Amino acid sequence: MRCASRSRILLLLDGGIATASLAVCLLALLASDAGPATSGATAVAVGLAAAQASCLLWIRRHPGYAVGVAALAGAGLEALCPQLGWLGLVAVPMAYVARLRPPRYSLVALGLLLAPTPWKLVTGGWRDLLLAVTALGLSWTLGELQRGQAQRRCERERQVRAAERERISRELHDVVAHHVAVIAVQAAAAEDVFDEQPAQARAALAAIDAAARSALTELRSMLYALAADDGSGPDGPQPGLAQLDALADAVRAVGLPVTLRRDGDGEALPGGVQLSAYRIVQESLTNALRHGHATHADVDVRYRDGVLRLEVVNDGPAPARRPGTSTGRGIVGMRERARLLGGTLDAGPLPAGGFRVHARLPVGAAR
């Protein structure tokens, strides 16, 4: 769903830039006294301008082909209306190529577009040549700056996800270690009373079976973490859904009223699921406190049909974002927790005001 929404946004953005480029070309063609001499030539120029602008609608999928088509259309525009600019507005597709591809690719495209620029000395003069070179150089620079910014943003998000996976692996390690300890104790107890008290031995074996199944559930989640334990995790027991009341009380104590609602027997869920659910609620309430201006928060925990649903809504603004970042570190971490359990997490502002975090954790599938 998030990918589809992002694709629509990018398509609208590209469509807007393509429309603006086409409008600039049309205005230059129709308003310039040095434009095409005949109405037929003007119609051809308009068609070439439309073809060049339309390349922006599919340049993200095939940047090489798109910039090639844009250059060919620009060659026609250069012949029909040199005053329009070097190869029409080919600088716009050039910026896209620099944004989408590394320098070893985009610099080749830039060099190919710059190579024929001396032709401007024939149709214009040094001024037109400098403008052509400057336009292409600035477009490449703009695209390269945007590419670097996007790479740094992706790297920051990758580091956040890696840190969250490492933290999850430590927590799940503690949960699984607890189950293994239970198995060891119950196995020893069963061995001691196996002959004299078979009923007690059977009860111990049943406890071993339950602990082993729960440990396997946690291990499935742990295998996805792929992060080493560095020994810095907490030594105490890990929190679960039973500790949400204490968490809500702690948040209320610092000035944010919290309403906590439960539906279903969530406290019987595997420890790893409970731990991730607790962390998601904890981070959501922490964000509401950290970013301020919230006067109330609602926490809704529902477990039905093998799915644990969490919803945290506050009436404050969305968490502040630094320029060039897509989401906050906390939201990235919460989303990673949900993903590792096979679930989803959506976070964003509400139309009527406030901020909502909604997580869906398919517990039944994990079992």
C-alpha positions in Angstrom: 0.0 0.0 0.0 2.8 2.4 0.9 4.7 1.6 -2.3 1.5 2.2 -4.4 0.9 5.5 -2.7 4.5 6.6 -3.2 4.3 5.6 -6.9 1.2 7.8 -7.4 2.9 10.7 -5.7 6.0 10.4 -7.9 3.8 10.1 -11.0 1.9 13.3 -10.1 5.3 15.0 -9.4 6.7 13.9 -12.8 3.5 14.9 -14.5 3.6 18.3 -13.0 7.2 18.9 -14.1 6.4 17.6 -17.5 3.4 19.9 -17.8 5.5 22.9 -16.7 8.3 22.0 -19.2 5.7 21.7 -22.0 4.1 25.0 -21.0 7.5 26.8 -21.1 8.3 25.3 -24.6 4.9 26.3 -25.9 5.2 29.9 -24.6 8.6 30.2 -26.1 7.5 28.8 -29.5 4.4 30.9 -29.8 5.7 34.1 -28.3 9.2 34.2 -30.0 9.6 36.2 -33.2 12.4 33.9 -34.2 10.3 30.7 -34.0 9.3 28.4 -36.8 8.5 30.2 -40.0 5.4 28.2 -41.0 2.4 26.8 -39.2 3.5 23.3 -40.2 6.9 23.8 -38.7 5.2 25.2 -35.6 3.0 22.1 -35.3 6.1 19.8 -35.6 7.9 21.8 -32.9 4.9 21.5 -30.6 4.8 17.8 -31.2 8.5 17.5 -30.4 8.1 19.6 -27.3 5.3 17.3 -26.2 7.4 14.2 -26.9 10.3 15.6 -24.9 8.2 16.5 -21.9 6.4 13.2 -22.0 9.7 11.4 -21.4 9.6 12.6 -17.8 6.6 10.3 -17.2 8.6 7.1 -17.8 12.2 8.3 -17.2 12.3 6.7 -13.7 11.8 3.2 -15.3 14.1 3.7 -18.3 16.3 6.7 -17.9 18.7 5.8 -20.7 16.0 5.5 -23.3 14.1 8.5 -22.0 17.1 10.9 -22.2 17.9 9.5 -25.7 14.3 10.3 -26.9 14.5 13.7 -25.2 17.8 14.4 -27.0 16.4 13.4 -30.4 13.3 15.5 -29.9 15.6 18.3 -28.7 17.7 18.1 -31.9 14.5 18.8 -33.9 13.6 21.7 -31.6 17.2 23.1 -32.0 16.8 23.1 -35.8 13.3 24.7 -35.7 13.8 27.1 -32.9 17.4 27.6 -31.7 16.3 30.4 -29.3 14.4 27.9 -27.2 17.5 26.6 -25.6 20.0 23.9 -26.2 18.1 20.8 -27.5 14.9 22.3 -26.2 14.6 21.7 -22.4 16.9 18.6 -22.4 18.4 19.9 -19.2 15.3 18.7 -17.3 15.7 15.1 -18.3 19.5 15.4 -17.6 18.7 16.4 -14.0 16.5 13.3 -13.7 19.3 11.0 -15.0 21.8 12.5 -12.5 19.2 12.0 -9.7 18.5 8.3 -10.7 22.0 7.1 -11.8 25.5 7.3 -10.3 28.1 9.7 -11.8 29.7 6.9 -13.9 26.5 6.8 -15.8 25.2 10.4 -15.6 28.5 11.9 -16.6 28.5 9.9 -19.8 25.1 11.3 -20.6 26.2 14.8 -19.7 29.3 14.5 -22.0 27.2 13.2 -24.9 24.8 16.2 -24.5 27.6 18.7 -24.2 29.7 17.4 -27.2 27.5 19.1 -29.9 27.2 22.4 -28.0 29.8 24.2 -30.2 27.0 24.2 -32.8 25.6 27.2 -30.8 28.5 29.2 -32.2 27.0 28.7 -35.7 23.4 29.5 -34.8 24.1 32.0 -32.1 27.3 33.0 -30.4 29.4 32.6 -27.3 26.6 33.8 -25.1 24.3 31.0 -26.3 27.1 28.5 -25.9 27.8 29.5 -22.4 24.1 29.3 -21.5 23.8 25.8 -23.0 26.8 24.5 -21.1 25.7 26.2 -17.9 22.2 24.9 -18.1 23.4 21.3 -18.5 26.0 21.7 -15.8 23.5 23.1 -13.3 21.0 20.4 -14.1 23.5 17.6 -13.6 24.7 19.3 -10.3 21.1 19.6 -9.0 20.4 16.0 -9.8 23.6 14.7 -8.2 22.9 16.7 -5.1 19.5 15.2 -4.8 20.9 11.7 -5.4 23.5 12.1 -2.6 20.8 13.4 -0.3 18.6 10.4 -1.0 21.5 8.0 -0.5 22.3 9.6 2.9 18.6 9.3 3.9 18.5 5.7 2.9 21.7 5.0 4.8 20.3 6.6 7.9 17.1 4.5 7.7 19.2 1.4 7.1 21.2 2.1 10.3 18.0 2.7 12.2 16.6 -0.6 11.0 19.9 -2.4 11.8 20.0 -1.0 15.3 16.4 -2.0 15.9 17.0 -5.5 14.6 20.0 -5.8 16.9 17.9 -4.6 19.9 15.1 -7.0 18.9 17.5 -9.9 18.7 18.8 -9.2 22.2 15.3 -9.0 23.6 14.2 -12.2 21.9 17.4 -13.9 23.1 16.2 -13.2 26.7 12.7 -14.5 25.9 14.0 -17.7 24.3 16.6 -18.2 27.1 13.7 -18.1 29.6 11.8 -20.8 27.8 15.0 -23.0 27.6 15.6 -22.6 31.3 12.0 -23.7 32.0 12.5 -26.7 29.8 15.7 -27.7 31.6 14.0 -27.3 35.1 10.9 -29.3 34.1 13.0 -32.0 32.4 15.0 -32.4 35.6 11.8 -32.5 37.7 10.2 -35.1 35.4 13.3 -37.3 35.7 13.2 -37.2 39.5 9.5 -38.3 39.8 9.1 -40.3 36.6 8.8 -43.7 38.4 7.2 -42.7 41.8 4.8 -39.9 40.6 3.9 -40.4 36.9 1.1 -37.8 37.0 3.6 -35.1 38.1 6.0 -36.3 35.5 3.3 -36.0 32.8 2.6 -32.4 34.0 6.3 -31.6 33.7 6.4 -33.0 30.2 3.3 -30.9 29.2 5.1 -27.8 30.5 8.2 -28.7 28.5 6.0 -29.1 25.4 4.4 -25.7 25.9 7.7 -24.0 26.6 9.3 -25.6 23.5 6.5 -24.5 21.2 6.7 -21.0 22.5 10.5 -21.0 22.1 10.2 -22.1 18.5 7.7 -19.2 17.9 10.2 -16.8 19.2 13.1 -18.3 17.2 11.2 -17.8 14.0 11.1 -14.1 14.7 14.7 -14.1 15.9 15.9 -15.6 12.6 14.7 -12.5 10.8 16.7 -10.2 13.0 20.1 -11.3 11.6 22.0 -9.2 14.2 24.6 -10.3 16.7 24.2 -9.9 20.4 26.8 -7.4 21.7 26.0 -8.1 25.4 24.6 -4.7 26.1 21.0 -5.7 26.5 19.2 -5.3 29.8 19.4 -8.0 32.4 15.9 -7.7 33.7 12.7 -9.4 32.5 11.3 -8.0 29.2 8.0 -6.1 29.3 4.8 -7.3 27.7 1.2 -6.4 27.4 0.7 -6.8 31.1 3.0 -3.8 31.7 1.0 -1.4 29.5 -1.0 -0.2 32.6 2.3 0.7 34.3 3.5 2.4 31.1 0.2 4.4 30.9 0.5 5.4 34.5 4.1 6.6 33.9 3.0 8.7 31.0 0.1 10.2 32.9 2.6 11.1 35.7 4.5 13.4 33.4 1.4 15.2 32.2 -0.1 13.4 29.3 -3.6 11.8 30.0 -3.7 8.3 28.5 -6.8 6.1 27.9 -6.0 2.4 27.6 -8.5 0.0 26.2 -8.1 -3.8 25.7 -10.1 -6.4 23.9 -9.1 -10.1 23.8 -6.7 -12.2 25.8 -3.5 -10.6 24.5 -1.5 -11.5 27.6 -1.5 -15.2 26.5 0.4 -14.4 23.3 4.1 -15.3 22.7 6.6 -13.2 24.6 8.3 -11.8 21.5 5.0 -10.5 20.1 4.1 -9.0 23.4 7.5 -7.4 23.7 7.3 -5.8 20.2 3.7 -4.6 20.9 4.9 -3.0 24.2 7.8 -1.3 22.4 5.5 0.1 19.7 3.1 1.5 22.2 6.0 2.9 24.3 7.6 4.6 21.3 4.3 6.1 20.2 3.6 7.6 23.6 7.2 8.8 23.8 6.8 10.6 20.5 3.6 12.2 21.7 5.5 13.5 24.8 8.7 14.4 23.0 7.2 16.4 20.2 4.8 18.2 22.6 1.5 19.9 22.3 -0.6 16.7 22.7 -3.2 16.9 25.5 -4.5 13.3 25.3 -3.6 9.9 23.9 -5.8 6.8 23.3 -4.3 3.4 23.2 -6.4 0.5 21.8 -5.1 -3.1 22.0 -7.2 -5.7 20.3 -6.6 -9.4 19.8 -9.0 -11.3 17.6 -8.8 -14.1 15.0 -5.0 -14.5 15.5 -4.2 -10.9 14.8 -3.0 -8.3 17.4 -4.0 -4.8 16.5 -2.5 -1.7 18.2 -3.7 1.8 17.7 -2.2 4.8 19.4 -3.8 8.2 18.7 -2.9 11.6 20.1 -4.2 15.0 19.4 -0.8 16.6 18.9 1.0 17.5 15.7 3.0 15.0 13.6 6.6 14.4 14.8 8.9 17.0 13.4 11.1 15.9 10.5 14.5 17.2 9.6 15.0 18.4 6.0 15.7 15.5 3.7 14.4 12.8 6.0 11.3 10.7 5.2 10.3 9.4 8.6 11.5 9.7 12.1 13.9 7.2 13.7 11.2 6.0 16.0 8.7 5.3 13.2 11.3 3.5 11.2 12.1 1.3 14.3 8.4 0.6 15.0 7.8 -0.3 11.4 10.8 -2.7 11.4 9.5 -4.4 14.5 6.2 -5.0 12.9 7.8 -6.2 9.6 10.0 -8.8 11.4 6.8 -10.4 12.9 5.2 -10.5 9.4 2.9 -7.5 10.2 2.5 -3.9 9.1 2.6 -0.5 10.7 1.2 2.8 9.4 1.9 6.1 11.0 0.8 9.6 10.0 -1.2 12.7 10.7 -5.0 12.5 10.8 -7.1 14.7 8.5 -8.9 16.3 11.4 -5.7 16.8 13.4 -3.6 14.6 15.6 -1.3 11.7 14.9 -2.1 8.0 14.6 0.0 4.8 14.8 -1.7 1.6 13.7 0.1 -1.8 13.9 -1.2 -5.2 12.7 0.7 -8.2 14.0 -0.5 -11.6 12.7 0.1 -13.7 15.8 -1.7 -16.8 14.3 0.8 -17.0 11.5 3.7 -16.9 13.8 2.4 -19.8 15.8 
